[in-house]
Amino acid sequence: MSEVPRSKDDLIKAARKEFFKEMHLLSDDIANMRPEYDNYEGNEVARYFQGKTNSDVTLRSLFDNYPCDPSACLAFMKPRAAAYFLGVYLVMVLEQPEEGADIRFYLLNLLSGQNIDSVSRKNWHSEFLSNISREQKLVVLDFVKYIQFQYPEESLVIDFNLAIDNFSDSDK
């Protein structure tokens, strides 16, 4: 395996630079809501993330204030919102690797697209990737390589090569 392209600190700095842009999303922009179902997780995602920027979201705030599973938030977001908040998830996993282990696992599944089993999820994943800039894709690519290097045992359940392929071509 090749050397890690960036250190953890360099990756955090790069993720903050490329992803932490000021943009406030309305709840309708964040997740598909189902008002008829009080406990639908998409509703919770929209409520929690409404009006927040990447700088407002931390692992501690998710654990303390988000009523559902923090590792599933990105799955309930619309593709544009998931792409926007991707950076904070990268930073959380890098800054707090033990506390963020579940998030790391889900995030790697999302980045690889390996468990997509429906046309609608394939479309979601394609739109998600199209909302990530070339520079952001390079950060994600280095993140995946860093995690692969730090946690080689996760290759038993995560297809790192799929994630690398998704982010290697900066023209995607």
C-alpha positions in Angstrom: 0.0 0.0 0.0 1.3 3.5 -0.8 2.1 6.0 1.9 -0.6 8.1 3.4 -1.0 11.2 1.2 -1.7 13.6 4.0 -1.4 13.6 7.8 -4.5 13.7 9.9 -4.0 17.3 10.7 -3.5 18.2 7.1 -6.7 16.3 6.2 -8.7 18.2 8.8 -7.3 21.5 7.6 -8.1 20.6 4.0 -11.6 19.4 4.8 -12.3 22.6 6.7 -11.0 24.7 3.8 -12.9 22.9 1.1 -16.2 22.0 2.8 -16.8 24.6 5.6 -18.5 27.2 3.4 -21.2 29.4 4.8 -24.5 28.2 3.5 -27.7 27.8 5.4 -30.1 25.2 4.1 -33.8 25.3 4.8 -35.4 22.2 6.2 -36.9 21.4 2.8 -33.4 21.5 1.3 -32.0 19.1 3.9 -34.2 16.0 4.0 -37.3 14.6 2.6 -39.8 15.1 5.4 -42.9 13.2 6.2 -45.0 15.3 8.5 -47.6 12.6 8.9 -45.0 10.5 10.7 -43.8 12.1 13.9 -40.9 9.7 14.4 -39.6 9.6 10.8 -35.9 10.1 10.9 -35.9 12.4 7.9 -38.0 14.9 9.9 -35.4 14.7 12.7 -32.6 15.3 10.3 -34.3 18.3 8.8 -35.1 19.8 12.3 -31.6 19.2 13.6 -29.6 20.6 10.7 -31.9 23.5 9.7 -30.0 26.7 9.8 -26.7 25.0 10.7 -23.4 25.3 8.9 -20.6 22.8 9.1 -19.1 24.9 11.9 -22.2 24.4 14.0 -22.2 20.6 14.0 -19.9 18.5 16.2 -19.9 14.9 17.3 -20.7 16.0 20.8 -23.7 18.1 19.7 -25.0 15.1 17.6 -24.7 12.7 20.5 -26.2 15.2 23.0 -28.9 16.8 20.9 -29.8 14.6 17.9 -32.6 12.2 18.9 -31.8 9.4 16.5 -28.7 7.5 15.3 -26.1 10.2 14.3 -24.4 7.8 11.9 -27.5 7.6 9.7 -28.0 11.4 9.2 -26.4 11.6 5.8 -28.6 8.8 4.5 -31.7 10.8 5.2 -30.4 14.0 3.7 -31.0 15.1 0.2 -27.9 14.7 -2.0 -27.0 18.4 -2.0 -27.3 18.6 1.8 -25.3 15.4 2.3 -22.5 16.8 0.1 -22.5 20.0 2.0 -22.3 18.3 5.4 -19.9 15.7 4.3 -16.9 17.8 5.4 -18.1 17.9 9.0 -18.4 14.1 9.0 -14.9 13.8 7.7 -13.6 16.1 10.4 -15.5 14.3 13.2 -14.1 10.9 12.2 -10.6 12.3 12.0 -10.7 14.3 15.2 -12.5 11.6 17.3 -11.8 8.2 15.8 -12.9 6.1 18.7 -16.1 8.0 19.5 -16.9 8.3 15.8 -16.3 4.7 14.8 -19.9 4.0 13.9 -20.0 7.2 11.9 -16.7 6.2 10.2 -18.2 2.8 9.2 -21.4 4.4 7.8 -19.5 7.2 6.1 -17.2 4.7 4.3 -20.2 2.7 3.1 -21.7 5.9 1.8 -18.5 7.0 0.0 -18.1 3.5 -1.6 -21.7 3.1 -2.6 -21.2 -0.6 -2.0 -24.6 -1.3 -0.4 -26.8 0.5 -2.9 -29.6 -1.8 -3.8 -32.2 0.3 -5.6 -32.4 2.6 -8.6 -33.5 5.5 -6.4 -30.4 5.1 -4.1 -28.2 4.8 -7.2 -29.7 8.1 -8.5 -29.2 9.6 -5.0 -25.6 8.5 -4.9 -24.9 9.9 -8.4 -26.4 13.2 -7.5 -24.5 13.3 -4.2 -21.2 12.8 -6.1 -22.2 15.5 -8.6 -22.6 18.0 -5.8 -19.0 17.5 -4.6 -16.4 19.8 -6.2 -13.1 18.5 -7.7 -11.1 19.9 -4.8 -13.5 18.3 -2.3 -13.2 15.0 -4.1 -9.4 15.1 -3.7 -9.9 15.7 0.1 -12.3 12.7 0.2 -9.9 10.6 -1.8 -7.1 11.3 0.7 -9.5 10.7 3.6 -10.4 7.3 2.3 -6.7 6.4 1.8 -5.9 7.6 5.2 -8.6 5.6 6.8 -7.6 2.5 4.8 -4.1 2.9 6.1 -5.1 3.5 9.7 -7.8 0.8 9.8 -6.8 -2.0 7.4 -9.1 -4.5 9.2 -12.1 -2.5 7.9 -11.3 -3.8 4.4 -13.0 -7.0 5.5 -16.4 -5.1 5.4 -15.7 -1.9 3.4 -14.7 -1.9 -0.2 -12.1 0.8 -0.1 -11.5 0.4 -3.9 -15.0 1.4 -4.7 -14.7 4.6 -2.6 -11.3 5.3 -4.2 -12.8 4.8 -7.7 -15.8 7.2 -6.9 -13.4 10.0 -6.0 -10.3 9.3 -8.1 -11.6 10.9 -11.3 -11.9 14.5 -10.4 -14.0 15.1 -13.5 -16.9 12.9 -12.2 
